[in-house]
Amino acid sequence: MNPDAKTYLDQILAKNPDSLTEPERIFLRARRGYLKSSQLEEYKSVLEAEEPNRELAEPDGYDGQPPTYLSTKDLKAKAEGLGIDIKGKNRQEIEDLIKAEEIK
């Protein structure tokens, strides 16, 4: 599994099964082969659920792919390229500043 998909899977597995969004549920079902037996048991209700009509379940603009995650190094480079001062900022703050800058 590529590092971005692994990161996304880990984020999903940190959540309560009942709180997963439909795109997360679809992603998890597609990668059930990577789960440990304890995870298969914990997420059994999600994994065994009938997959809904994807056309109805996906939000507008969703392309069926997990979000793309940049490495911290690439994220910092992107921020610096946009002229954002990242000194003393954590990853979430940098991501928020990039989003705000891209909206402008």
C-alpha positions, 0 to 999 in steps of 0.5 A, spaced: 500 500 500 502 506 498 504 511 504 498 516 502 493 510 502 496 507 509 496 514 512 488 515 510 487 508 512 490 509 519 486 515 520 480 511 518 482 506 523 482 511 529 475 513 528 469 509 531 466 505 526 459 508 527 462 515 525 465 513 519 463 517 513 460 513 506 467 515 503 471 512 508 467 506 509 468 505 501 475 506 502 475 501 508 471 495 505 476 496 499 482 495 503 479 489 508 485 485 506 490 489 510 486 489 516 488 485 522 483 480 525 481 484 531 480 490 526 476 486 522 472 484 528 471 491 530 469 494 523 465 488 522 458 492 521 462 497 516 465 491 512 459 487 512 454 492 510 451 492 503 455 498 499 450 503 497 448 506 490 455 510 490 452 515 485 447 517 491 452 516 497 458 520 494 458 528 495 458 532 489 465 533 487 468 526 490 472 522 485 472 515 489 479 517 491 482 518 498 484 525 499 491 526 497 496 527 503 503 531 502 509 529 506 511 534 511 517 536 507 512 537 501 507 541 505 512 546 508 515 547 501 508 548 498 507 553 504 513 557 503 512 557 495 505 561 497 509 565 501 506 563 508 511 563 514 511 556 517 515 558 523 513 555 529 506 552 526 504 545 526 502 541 520 494 543 521 496 550 522 500 550 515 494 546 512 489 551 514 494 557 512 495 553 505 487 552 504 486 560 506 491 562 501 488 558 495 481 561 496 484 568 495 
